[in-house]
Structures are given as structure tokens and as C-alpha cells.
């Protein structure tokens, strides 16, 4: 009888301990399941459907929406399509890349210091005026004005007093698009076709002086290495 009473007094304790162990095991397994599921949690991103050349204005045919594991989404990934308007690639982007804000610059960032931004174009009569025609959309250039016969009458033999003087008149200008001699657009992936016609962003206040200098045949372009 005493043995039966002892067993009955132990039984509730065993049941309680078993329940506690079961609850702990369940909690551990639930947490492990949540952790495992979180590793495969999805997020929405935008990826490139084809290569995006440097200096290209991003359009709908370059992007598509895709769900990927959140663990694969880089910092700065674009998740809102409204953030993809008026953007220009700052370097060549491979097909299938997750689009991030660092890949592009806004047109507004290029023209923010201009009172009235416009696109101006010029044609080089000789390729030496435009770095041998290597310019491509997205390049940054410096434009110099060459004033020939600037020091006429000076008999000094020094280089500083030669018959030609040059000065920087427009710095860090963004090349919007380039064309060949026939007027066809040159892709940034084309490394051989010489660019002879160039479109650039410019403040409207500078356009008159720009074309006046261009008419004199006195402009020279220097590409900024990035």
C-alpha cells in the first residue's frame, strides 16, 4: 500500500516534468523552424533584363520585377518603380543585376546647378578636337577655348608667350549622347566608331557663347578619366 501511495505521489511530478520538457522542445523546434523560414524569406527587387551601357537613360524595357531571398538583397536595392524614373547609369551594368541606387544618377543631379538646363550639340570638324572621337554617352568632359594669335607681337621665345592661348570655359560637362558622322547614335558598347557629333547638358545662359566660340572653330574637348 505504501508503495502504491509513493508511486501515485511521484506520478504528477513526472507528468509535469514531461509537459515542461515537451513545451521546451516545441519552443525550440518552433524557433528553429522560424529561423529556417527566415532564411528563405522573399523580397521584391528590380533586375536588368539586358546589359545597360554607361550613360543610358533607364527605361521599362531594361528592368523587370523579381522576388529573391531577402538574404541576397544588397543595401540600396531599388524596390519602388517610381524611383527608377529619370535615371542615367553611371557605369555599365550587366544583365540580371539587382538594381541599386549606386548604379545610377538622376538627371536632376546633373542639371541641379543650372538655371535652365538644355541639351546642346556640336560637330567636330576634326577628331583631334574631341579626343580622337572616343567620347561616349555618360562621359564627363572639359571644354577649352583656344584663342589663336593671342600673343601676337610678343617676340619672346617662351612657350607661355606663344601665338596660341587656351583657357577652360566649361568644366565637368556631361555628355548626353554621341553620333557618328552620318548622325547615327553610337552605343557606349561600341568602342571603334568615332564620335563626331556630341550632345551635352548645358545651362541655357551659356549656349550663345558656346556657339559663338564653336563658330570660330576654337573649342577643344578633354575627357575626364574616372
Residue pairs with C-beta under 8 A, 6 or more apart in sequence:
39 69
39 71
40 69
41 69
41 70
42 67
42 68
42 69
42 70
43 67
43 68
43 69
43 70
43 73
43 79
44 65
44 66
44 67
44 79
45 65
45 66
45 67
45 68
45 73
45 77
45 78
45 79
45 98
45 99
46 63
46 64
46 65
46 66
46 77
46 78
46 79
46 81
46 84
46 98
46 99
47 63
47 64
47 66
47 96
47 97
47 98
47 99
48 62
48 63
48 93
48 94
48 95
48 96
48 97
48 99
49 61
49 62
49 63
49 64
49 95
50 61
50 62
50 95
51 92
51 93
51 94
51 95
51 189
52 58
52 62
52 89
52 92
52 93
52 103
53 89
53 92
53 137
53 138
53 187
53 188
53 189
54 89
54 90
54 91
54 92
54 136
54 137
54 138
54 188
55 88
55 89
55 136
55 137
55 138
55 139
55 175
55 176
55 177
55 188
56 62
56 88
56 89
56 137
56 138
56 188
57 86
57 87
57 88
57 107
58 84
58 87
58 88
58 89
58 104
63 81
63 84
63 99
65 81
68 98
72 98
73 98
74 98
74 100
75 100
76 100
76 101
76 102
77 98
77 99
77 100
78 84
78 99
78 100
78 101
83 101
84 99
86 106
86 107
86 108
87 104
87 105
87 106
87 107
88 104
88 105
88 106
88 107
88 110
88 138
89 103
89 104
89 138
90 102
90 103
90 104
90 105
90 138
91 103
91 138
92 188
92 189
93 99
93 103
97 103
110 117
110 174
110 201
111 117
111 201
113 203
114 201
114 202
114 203
114 204
115 203
115 204
115 205
116 203
116 204
116 205
117 201
117 202
117 203
117 204
118 201
118 202
118 203
118 204
118 207
119 176
119 199
119 200
119 201
119 202
120 199
120 200
120 201
120 202
120 207
120 210
120 211
121 197
121 198
121 199
121 200
122 197
122 198
122 200
122 210
122 214
122 219
123 196
123 197
123 198
124 130
124 133
124 196
124 197
124 198
124 221
125 217
127 133
127 194
127 196
129 219
129 220
129 221
130 195
130 196
130 198
130 221
131 141
131 221
131 222
131 223
132 194
133 193
133 194
133 195
133 196
134 194
134 195
134 223
135 141
135 175
135 178
135 195
135 198
135 221
135 223
136 175
136 178
136 186
136 188
136 190
136 195
137 175
137 176
137 177
137 178
137 188
138 174
138 175
138 188
139 174
139 175
139 223
139 224
140 172
140 173
140 174
140 175
140 223
140 224
140 226
141 172
141 173
141 175
141 200
141 221
141 222
141 223
141 224
142 168
142 170
142 171
142 172
142 173
142 221
142 222
142 224
143 168
143 169
143 170
143 171
143 173
143 219
143 220
143 221
143 222
144 166
144 167
144 168
144 169
144 219
144 220
144 221
144 222
145 166
145 167
145 169
145 213
145 218
145 219
145 220
146 164
146 165
146 166
146 218
146 219
146 220
147 164
147 165
147 166
147 167
147 218
148 163
148 164
148 218
149 163
149 164
150 163
150 164
150 165
151 161
151 162
151 163
151 165
152 163
154 161
166 220
169 209
169 213
170 202
170 206
170 210
172 224
173 200
173 201
173 202
174 200
174 201
175 198
175 199
175 200
176 199
176 200
176 201
177 185
177 198
177 199
178 185
178 186
178 195
178 197
178 198
178 199
179 185
179 186
179 195
179 196
179 197
179 198
179 199
180 186
180 193
180 194
180 195
180 196
180 197
181 194
181 196
181 197
183 197
186 193
186 195
198 221
202 210
213 219
